[in-house]
């Protein structure tokens, strides 16, 4: 005879209610009593109370329950909320685990309501992740909030199941008192969470970890618990029936992101599940990093413009790397006519005219800069790929390092097929001897090349829009136009300076037939991999006329000292 599944109506599932307590002697007894008063078979309910090193009268209160047949009391030195819940779950024997903060309450029909919901669903309760609604009550006045927890956080507007394909939300979960788990699921998740990193706010790591592991969270819209608001409660206040959070959780966000990024790979997910989890994490991560009104400072928009053409695989690799940036506000620009693979909904992708057929490389770069809307721009030759941290790290050095016209990072070289040729190319070559180096205007000459390939550079876009174009009637020298990135780098360097740092943040694909060498790395080259060093004599003549054509703009943007030094520096280039 087969054993009925946990979700079968013929079974009454057993529950463990795990209570975490620290210095809440005035509340913990009421929490235990609310669990023992549940209208559910007593032999199917156990209450596990973990005291996390309390120094008040909590142990006196707990002593009253030590002989109660349904209660287990676990004592441990103070290690924080996550460790306390972990200890409680390890001591639990129920098929399902309900968490309960020691200052909150269960309502009498909590377990019968959950059991009835389970009986109506054909789900695997071993991996169940369920959130039920909560009433919010101010213990000082007895006043209840006008809205329930689901209404406050927006769960009331969601479907009954929220999965990894859903629109990311900051916290689409209940607080611990509204959480129900299959014991296997919560045991696995708590065992993975570093308790020393999350001594408080365990649900901030546990809930998204459970969502990633189980694939979805179910919502039971009945209020089955009471979230109590009181003078010792750090999370919120109630005024005129409105709940107002009063704790700033932003300091926890970096820790959440770090743990969950690792958890996606640690959780032993099937390939399809892993892909969905990774996609969800990336969307959720961007939401967490998105600037909001209370943060005061908006994040700059960064434009990433694909340059040139390539096969479908190369185009896809470049676009994917551009869309996958951790920075929350990146727009991706694609040349008109460049075929584009399917992209995620909401992706910021725009098209731009990159010039007529046969247009030179510099014309394409200037066209991209003029079409973009970002504060800074990255020119990404088709086939090259940016690491996820590329934009964030460049912004870090720009915002906390130096005000410069262009920032440059190290590269890895890869074959056209994507195999690694050389890692940390400029650090390994000895060309970049300092971890971070600022090169000011006029510190180098036109025959010296101090930058990496174009994909490793992020430029101030306004410089290029205002100054990179050729003045009317003054065409670029042919070799300068074909070199593409040579002029934007020289312009940024000699007007605002260049900052380079030894972090490898992109993969540069060698063009077919190109020989990888330090000589190739130390020279400017065209997007197709040909080394091109513009003839200095022709360039200096052009720069003299460029300076005359842009004199008013340069005078408005740059200090008098620059105006005085530029002619002498330019004369020295003929040397």
N, C-alpha and C positions, 0 to 999 in steps of 0.2 A: 504494500500500500504506500503510495507516494506521500511525502510530507507536504502539506499545503505551504504555499509561499507566504512570506510575511504580509503581503498585501491582500491575502485572502480574507473574506469576511468571516470565515470560520475560525480565525485566530484572533486572539487578543494580544497585541504586541506588548512586550515588557519595556519599561522606561527607566532610565537612570537620570535623575535630576541632579546636576553637578553645580554646587554653589561655591563660589570663590569669595572668601572673606578676609578683609584686612582692616582692623580697627573700626568695625561697624557693630560694636556690641549693642547699640541701641536699635539696630535694624535686623540683625541676622536671625534672631529668634522668630521674628514675624515672617521672614522669608521661609524658614524651615516649616513653620506652622502652616503657611499657605500651601506648601508642597504636600504636607501630610493630610491636608483637608481636601485634596482633589477627589472628585467623584469618579473613582476608577478603582478596579480591584486592587486591594492593598498588596496582594502577593505578586502583583505585576509592577510595583513601584518601589524603587529604592532612592534614597536621598544621600548623596555623597557630599559632605561639607569639607572643604579644604581651608584650613586656617593658615594664612601666609605670614606667620610670625607676628601676629597681633601683639601689641603692648598695652591694650586697654583691657576691659573685662570680658572680651570675646570668649576666652576659654572658660570662664565661669558660666556664661550662657550655654556654651556647647556641652558642658558637663551634664546638663539636664537631659541631653538626648543620647548619651553614650549607651544606655541600655535599651534604647528603642529598637525594636526588631527591623525597622525599615531604614535606619540611619547609620551611616558610616562616617566617622570623623577622622580626617587625616590632618596631621600637623607637620609643618615643615618650616625651616628658617625662611625669612623673607627673601623671596626670589622674584616677585612680581606676578602680575595677573596671568600672563601666558603660561608660566611654569605651574601656577596653581591649577589652572584649568587642565593642563596636561596631566598633572598628578591625579586629579579627580577622574579624568577619563580613563586613565590606566587602572584605577580602582573600580571602575564601573563594570557591571555585568549585564546591563539591559541591552536589548536589541537596538533601541534608539536612545539617543542622548539629548537631553534638553539642558541648555545652560541657563543659569539664573544668577544674576548679581545679588549680593547679599543685602542690598538696600532696595530691591524690587520684590514684586509679588506675583505668584501665579493666581489666575482666576480659577474658580472651582471646576469649570468644564474644559480646562486646557487639554488634558490628556484624552478625554473622551472625544473632544472636537478633532484633535489630531488623528486619533485612531479611526474615527468615522471618515475623515478625509482620505486616509490611506486605503481604507476598505473600498472606496469608490474609484481608486486609481490603479491601473496596471503598471506599476513602476517597481524598479529595483530598490528596495528600501535599504539595502546594505550600503548603497552609495547615495542615499537620500540627503538632499540639502533643502530644507524648508524654512521659510520665514513666515511667521504669523504676525498679525497686527497687534498694536499695544495702545492702551490708554495712557495718557500722560497726566500725572496728578501732582499738584503742589502740596506737600505735606504740611506746610506752615499754615495754609488757608483751607485745605481740603478741596480747593478748586481744581477742576479738570480742564485740560486744554480743549479749545473748540475743535481742533483737528486731531485725528489719530496719527500715530507714527507714519503710517503709509501715506497719509495725505501730506504730511510735512515734507517728506523726502521725495514725493512724486511717484511712489510705487502704485498708488491708486490709479494712475494713468497708464500703467503697463499691462500687458497680457498676463495670464495666470502663470506662464512659464517664461523666464528670462534666460536666454542661452548665450553662447559665445558669439553668435551672429548678431546679437542685439546692439542697439546704439549704446555706446559706453556712457555710463553715468558715474558721478563721483562716488556714491555709496548707495546702491540699490538693494540694501539689506536692512534687517532689523538689528538693534543692539542685542547683546547676549541674551537677554531675557526673552527675546522673540525668536531664538534660533533652535532648530531641531535637526539633528544629524543621524544618519546611520553610523553606528559605532565604529565600523571599519574606516569610514571616510574621515571622521573627526580625529580618530587616533592617528591616522597617517599624516594628516595635515599638521596637527599640533606637534608631532614628533619632528617635523621638518622645520618648524619656525624657530629661529634662534631666540630663546626666551630673554637673553640678556640684551637683545636689540629692541625687543618689544615688551618692556616691563609693565607698561600700561597700554590700554587700547588694543587688547589682543584681537578684537573683532576686526580691526583695520587690516590685519594680515590674514587672519583666519578665513574671513568671508570670501575675499577674492581668490584665496588659495583653494577653497572648497569649490568655488565656481569653476576654476580652471580644471580641477581634478575630476569633478562630476560631470561637467559640461553644461549644467543648468542649475538654476534655483527655482523652486516652486513657491508660489505665494498662496497662503491661506488668509483670506481677507477678514476673518473673524478676529476681534480683539480678545486675546486669551491671556493677557498679562498686563501688569501695571508697571510703568516706568515712573519711579518716584523722583520728584525734584525737591531738593532740600538744601539747607545752608551748607552742608558738607559735600554736596554734589558738584563736581567740577565742570560738568558738561553742558549745563544749560540753566535757564531761569524761565519763569512763567509770569507774564505780566498781562493783565486784562484778558486772560484766556489764550494768550499767544505765546508759543514756545520760542525762545531766543537762545541759540547756541552761544556760549561765552568762552569757549576754549579754542585756541588757534591750533589747528591740526597740521599746519603747513610744514612744521619741523619734522613731522613723521613721514611726509611724502617721499623724500629721497630714500629712506629706509625701506618703505613699501616697494618702491620701484626696483631697488636692488634685489630684494628677496624674491619678488615675483618674477623678475627676469630670469633668475636662476631656477625658480620652481617650475616654470614651463618645461625646462629640460630635465629636471630631476624627477618629475612625477610619473615617468614611465608610461607615457601616453601612446596610443596607437597613432600611426603616421597621420591619418586624416584628422584625428582629434588634436594632435600636436599642432598641425597647421592652423586649425581654427583657434586654438588657444594662443598661439603666437600672434596671429592676426588681431585677436581681441586685445591682447596685452599692449600691442603697439598703438591701437586706437585709444585704449584707456590711458596709456602713458601720455599721449599727446594732449588728452583732455586734462590730465593732472597738471601738466606743465603750462597749460593755456593761461595767459594773464587774465585776471578778473578785476573788477572795479576796486575791490578792497586791497589789491596789491599795489595800486598806485602808479606803477611804471609799466607801460606797454612794451611788449616784446617787438623788436624790429622785424619787418618782413624781409625775407631773403629770396632773391630770384635765382633759380638754377636754369640756365639756358643750354639746351643740347645744341651742339655745333656739328655741322656736317651730315653725312649720310652713312649708312652701314647696313649689314644684313639684319634680319629679324631678331636673331639672338643677341647681337650687339646692342641694338636699339632697346630691346626689352631689358637687358641688364642695366643699362644706363638709366632708363626711366624708373625702374624699380628702386635703384639706389637713391635716386633723387626724391621719390615719393616716401621713402622709408626713413627720412631724417627724423631724429628725435625732436628737433626744434619744431614748435607747433605751428609756425606761420611761414611756410615755404611755398612759393609758387614755382611751377615748372613750365618752361616755355619750349615749345617744339616748333621747328621750322615747318612752314606750310609745305605739304607734299611728303613729309616724313611719315611713313606708316606707323601707327601706334597700337600696341597690344591693348587688350582690355585692361581698364584701370578701375580702382575702387571708386564707389560712389562718393561724391564730395571732394574728390581730389582736385586741387587747384592747378589745372592744366590750361594753358592758353597757347594759341598759335601766333607765330610772327613771320613776317616776310623777311627772308634773309638775303634778299638781293636776287638779281637775274641769274639764270643758268651761267655757270662759269665765273661767278663773282669771286673775288679774291678773299682770302681768309680774314683779313682785317675788316673788310666791308661787312662780312657776316657778324663779326663780333660787335661792331658799332651798331648794327641793326638790332641785334639782340638787346644791347644795353638800352637803346631808345624805346624798345617795345616793353621792357620790363617795368615793374612798379616797386621793386624792393629797394631798401636802403643800400643793400650790398648785392653783388651779383657774382655767381660762380659760372664760368664757362666750362661746360662738360663735353669734350669731344666724344662722339658716339663710340662706344666700346669701352670707355673708361668708367670706373665705378667709384662712388663715394661711400665711405664707411658711415654707419648710422650717426656717429658722433661728429662728423665733419663740421657741420654748420655750428653746432654748439661749442666745439673747441675753438674754432676760429673766432666766434663771438666773444668767448671768454678772454682770449688774448687781446682782442680789440677793445673790450670794455674794461679790462683790469690790467692790461699790459701797456699799450702805447696807442696813441692816436696816429694812425698811419693810413696811407692810401691803399695798401695791399698787404694781406697776411699770407704767408706761405708755410705749408706743412710738408713733411717728408712723404715719400711714396714707396709703394712696392711695384716692381715691374712684373708683368705677366705676359705670357705668350698670347697670340690671337685666340688660342683655345682656352685660355684662362688659367694655365698652369703657372705656378710661381717661378719666376726667374731670379729675383733678388729682393730681399726684404730690407727696409730701412736704408734705402739706396744712398741718401746723402750723408747720413750718419756713418754708414759703413765706409763710404769713400774717403772720409776725413775732410770733406769739403765744408761741412758744417761742424765746427769744433765746439760751439757753445749750445747749450740746451735751448736758450732763447737769445736771439740776436736782433737788435734793431740797427738798420742801415739808414742813415739820414740822407736827405737830398745832397747831391754833388759829392758824395763820399766815394763814388766809383765813376768810371768813364763809360762811354758808349761801347767800347770794345770788351767790357767785362760783363759777364752774365751771372747774376747772383740769385736767380729765381729757379724753381723747379718747373716741370711741365705745367701747362695751363690748368689742368684739372685740379692741381694742388693749391691754387691761388683763389682768394676771395677779395674782390675789389670794391672800393667805394664807387657806387654806380654814378653818382652825380658828377664825379670827375670825368668819367668817360663820356657821359652825355654832353657835357659842356665843352670839353677840351680835346677829346680824341679825334673828332672829325677833322677832315682837311678843310681849311678855309676856302672860300669860293675861288675857283680858278687855280687851286694849288693841289694837284693830284699827288697822292703818295708815291714815293719811289717804289718801283716794282718789287724789289727784294724786300723792302719793308712791309709792303702790303701782303706778300706771300708768307712772310714769317708770322703773321697773325698776332700772336701774343706778345711779340717783341715790343711794339709801341705801347700797348696798355701798361705793361710792366714798367717800361722806362718812364712813361708819363706819371704813373703813381709814385714810383720811387723818387723821381727828381722834383716832384712838387710837394709830396706829403710824407715820403719815407716808406720803408718796407720793413716788416717784421717777419722773421722766419723762426720756426720752432721745430724741434726734433721729435715730433709725434707723427707716426705714419697713419694717415687718415684717408688714403685713396689708393686705388689700383689703376695704374697706367698701362694700357695695352700697347705692346710694341706692334708697330705696323708690320705687315708681312714683308720679309726681306730685310728688316732693320736689324742691325747688329747692336746688341746691348753692350755699352761700354761707358766708362766714366767720361770719356770724351764727348759722347753723345749727350750725356746728362748735363755737361757743363756748357752747352751751347744752345741758343734758341733754335727752334725747328718748326716747320710747318705742321698743320694738323695731320698730314699723312706721313709724318716721321722724317722728312728730309731736313738735314741741318742747313739752316739759312742764316748767315751773318750779314746783315745789311752793310753795304759799303759806307764807311764812316764819312767820307768826303761828301757823298750825295746826301746823306742824312743830316749832316751839320748845316748844309746849305738850306735844306728843307726846314729844319728847326728854326733857323734864323727868320725865315719868312713866316713860319707858323707863329713865332713869338710876336712878330709885328702884327699879324692878323688878329691875334687874340689879346693884344696888349690891354685893352680895357677890361676884359673878363679876368685876366690874370691879376691886374692891379686891384680889382675888387675882391678877389679870393685870397691872394697871397700877400705877405708882408713886404714892406719896402726892402728889407734885407735880401729877400729872394730876387727882387727885380734888379738889385745891384750886383748880385753874385752870378746870375744866369749868363749874361754875355761873356764874362771872363771864363766861366767854366766851359762854355761852348767853344770859345776860341782855343782853349787848351786841348780840345778833342782832335784838332787837326794835327797836333804835335807829331 
